[in-house]
Amino acid sequence: MVSSVSLARAGVPFPGAVAALSTLVLLVSAGCADSGQDAASDAGPTLDNCGIEVPAGEEPQRIFASYHNAIEMVHALGLGDRLVGTAFLDNTVLPEYAEAQEKAEYYESLPSKEELLRLKPDLVVSGYGSFTDDAFGSRADLAELGIRTWQFSSMCPAEDGLGQADLVPGEVTMDDVYADLEGLGELTGTGERADEVVAEMRSTIDGVQERLADTAERPRVGIISTGDDGYRVLGSNDIATDVIELAGGENVFDDISGRLTQVGAEELIACDPEVLLVLTCCGADVDESDADPEITEMLDDPALAGISAIEDERLHGFTFATSSASVRSAEAVEQVAGFLHPDLFE
């Protein structure tokens, strides 16, 4: 289940008006806007990140990572020993990162800007919306304090420093994940490791494609969260669509734009997904099994009985962390392919 608190952990603006969420999930951008406030230095190389030039001449030594996808990407690049703090885990971290993560100071929610500055980071990496006036402040403000920043390209804001409702999720694909890895690797002096991670991810996806080569079946898939306000779905421009298609399926919500867009039961029934993945979030101890109560409730709901996925009992728990654009995205392709084509992935 993804509650209102969970949505806030995942980068969706809560507390706040429903209208603000609608603004977030409906805004679509083909690219990242130039904020007009560059973090560039007059000397030395820079990297463009969401329209901001980030100085790249010196490797950061004290890194703060906010949101699960940013935290795991820092670990994937072998930078766990440079973490001075982390915030907002959606689920349990991958086993290979658990030991390093335990050594980093952890905040369940974003710390204040004052607390962030107390940690003296020289780089802040964010997977969702941290560089806002109600959080860490703008990237330009942090640059003036000598702190570099890196924003995942899947959530570039319309303008530096604007609030959560002004984040602009563009069309997100695996190529964006690779670009984030390579860019962050270049910035942190771990370019070779970034190339290795990208190669491993590509290899995983290639292996899935080989297994799917002889099947024409493409089940209709929906990735949803459940809550008191109904259902929220991962729509057409989310990384979920790329993951589902690479896994040999079709996103049943491909006519809905955005991430965690609210739909009613009637819309869910009309879409008639053949497979449903139920999101679990948020907390450092939350995993796929936490979807079991919601799955049971859906199976027992007579109003949903006509949905193919309900009739065939093809519902699976799926972590929010795995659904995000991240180092898990290749693993997500493999996992979803196993759900859709179990005979090919036994």
N, C-alpha and C positions, 0 to 999 in steps of 0.2 A: 504494500500500500504506500502511496505517496501522499501524505497529508499536507496541510497548509504549511506546517513547519518544515516538512521535507522539501516542499517546493522552494522555500526560502533557502534551504541548504543547497539546492540544486541550481540556484541562480535566478529563480523566478521571483518577482517582487512581492513578498509578503512580509508584514502586513501591508495592505494597500487595497485599492479598489480593483474590482474585476476589470474595469476599463483599462487599468494600467497593464494587467496581464494581457488583455486583448491587444494592446498596442505592441507588446513584446512579441507575441507569437505571430502577428500578422505582418510585421515589418520584414521585408525581404530586400536584401541588397546584393548586387552582383559583385561587390568588392568592398574593401575597407576604406572609409572616408578619411581624408587628411584632416587631422584635428587642428592644424595651424599652430600647434605648440610642440615643436620638435624637442626631443631630448638629446639632440646631436651636439657634439663638441665641435669646435672649429678645427680641431686637429684630430687625425687618426681616422681609421675606417669606421663605418657605421653599417647597420643592417636596418632595412625597412620592416617595420612591424605595425600593421594596422595604420599606416600613414605616418608613423612616428619614426624618426631616425634614431636608433639606439646605438650608442658608442660601443664598439666591439674590439677595442684594442687591448683590453686587460681582462683576464679571466676573473670572474666573480669568486669570492671566497666565502661569503656569508649569504645564503639564499633562503628566502621565505617563499613557500609555495602554498597557494590557496586554491581549494577545491580538488576533488579526488583526481581528476585527469591530470592536473598540473603536478600534483604530488607524485603520482606514479611515473610521469615522464621524467621528472628529476631523478628518481631512483633508477629508472631504466638507463639513463645516461651515466650511471655510476657516480652520482653526485650526492648520495645520501649523507656522506660524512661532512658535506658543506651546509647541510640544512640547519638553520638556527631556529626554525619554526615552521609548522604546518597548520592548516585549518580546513575544516569541512570535509571529512571523509564521508562519502555516500554509503560505502559498504566496507567489508573487510578488505585490506590490501592484499595484493597477490602474495602468495607464500614466500616467493624469493625476495620480497621487499620488507617482510615483517620485522626482521631483526633490526635493520637499519631504521625503520620507521619508529620502533620503540625508543630509539635513542634521541629522536627529534622531539622538541617541545611541541605539544599538540593542543590546539584550541578547537572546541566543538563548533564554535561559530567564529566569524571574523573578529579578531581583536580590534581594539580601538587603534586609531592612528598613533596615539601616544605610546601604546604598548608595542606596536610594530617598530617604532623608532627606538624604543628601549632595547630591542634585539639587535640593532645596528646592522640591518641587512645592506648589502651592496647590490642585490638583485631581488626583485619580487616577481614571481611567475604566477599568473592567474589563468585558470581554466574558464572562468565565467566573469562575473562583474565585480571586481575589487577596486577598480580605479575610479571611484565615484565620490562625489562630495559628501555622501553619508557613510563612506567606508574609509579607504586609505587616502582619499583625495585624488586629484588628477595626476596623470603621469608627468605632466609638466611640473607640477608642484614637487613631486618626489625627485625629479631630475635636478631641480634647484638645490635639493638637499644631498645631491651626490648619489642618489639611489636609482639604478637602472631598472627598467620594467620590461616584462614580456607578456603580451596578451595572446591567448590562443586565437587563431584567425577565425575559428568558427563563431566567435562572439565579439567581433570588433564593434565598438560603439559607433553611433552616428557622429559623435564628437567627443573628444577627450573630456572626462570629468562629469558627463551627464549621468543621470540616475539609471537604475536598473531597467525601467520601462523603455529606455532609449537604446538598449543594446540591440544590435541588428544582426540576427542570425541569417547568414547568406546560404547559398547552396553549398552544402558541406559534403565532401567526398573523401575517399581514402587518400587522394592526392594532397588534400589539405592537411591531413594527419602527418603524412610524410614530410611535407614542407615545414610544419611546426617542429618536428623532430630535428630536421636538418638545420633549421634556423637557430633553434635553441642550442644545438650541438656546436654550431659555429661560434655562437656568442660565448659559450662556456668553455671552449677549448676541448670539446669532446666530439669533434666532428667524425672521427673514425668510429667511435662507438655508435653515434647516431646512424651512420651508414650501415653498420652491422644490424642495428635494430630494424631499420627499414628493410634490409635484405631478408631478415628473418620473417618479418610480416608478409612481405611479398611471396616468400616461399610457402608460408602457411596457406595463403589464398590460392596460389597456384596449385597446391595439393588438393584443395577443395574443388577447384575447377576441373581437375583431372578426373575426380570421382564422379562429377556431375555431367561429364562430357556426353554420356550416352542416354541421358534422361531428358525427356521433353516436359515432364510434369513440373509445374510451377505453382505450388500451393499459395493461396491468398493468406497473407499474414498480417496480424495487427499487433502492435506493441502498445500496451495501455497501462495506465495506472488507475487505481480505483480509490474512491474517497467519498466523503459525505456529499460532495457537489457533483457526483456522477463519475464520468470517465474523462481522462485526458489521454491524448494519443500523440504518437510521433509521426509527423506528417511528411509531405513530399520533399521538402528541402532539407530535412534532417539527415544526419549520417545514417540513420536507421534505414532509409531507402536504399542507399548504396550497399549496406550490410545485407539486407534482405535479398536484393537482386543478385549479389555475388554468392549468396547461399542457395540460390536456386528457387527463389520465391518472388512474389509480388507484394508490395506494400498496399494493403487494402485501403489505406487512407491516403493514397497518392493524390487525391483531389483536395486535400486539406493541407494548408501551409502552416509551418511552424513546429515548435517543439512543445509538447504538453498543451496542445490545444483542446479546449473542453468540447465534448460532444455529449449528446443525450443517449439514452438507451435505444431510442428509435433509430438513431443514426448507426449505432453499433449493429443493431439487428439488420438494418437495410444493407450494410456493407457485407454481412455474412462471412466473416473470416473463417478459414478452415483451420487455422492455428492461431492461438492467442498466447502472447508472451506478457506476463504480468510483472510489472516493475516492482522492485523492492528498494526502499530508501527510507531513512537515512541514518547512518551511524556506523562507527568503526566495528561493530559486531553484527551488522545486518547482512544476511546472505540470501541466496535463492529460496531457502526453505521458509523465509518469512512471508512468502506469497501464499503459502498453503491455506491459511484461513480465508483469504479472498477468493482463491480458486474454488474451495469448497462451497463458499457462499454463491458464487456464480453458477456452479453446477447444480445447486439446489434451487435456483431462482426460476420459477415457472415462466416468467416473462422472457427469459433468455433461451428457453428450451429449443427454439427453432434454429438457433445459430449452429452452423456446421461444427465449429470447434467444440461447442458444448455437447452436441449429440455424440461426437466421436471421442470426447474427453481428451482433446488435444490442447491442453493448457499447461504452461510451464512457467516457473519462476525465472525471472531474468533481472539481474542487478542493474541499478541505474548506472553504476560505474561502467559496466560492460556496454550499455547503450550509448554512452557518450563518445564523442570524437577523442580518441586516446590511444595509448599503446596497446589497449585491449581490443582495438577494432578488428584486427585480423583474427584474434581468438573468438570474437563475437561472430564473425563470418562462419568459422568452423562449428561453433556451438549451435548457431541457428540452422546451419545445414544439417546437423544431426537431428534437430527437432523436425525438420521438414522432410528429410529423406533418411529415416532411421535404418532402412535396409542397406543403404550405401555407407553408413558410418557406424557400423557395429564394432 
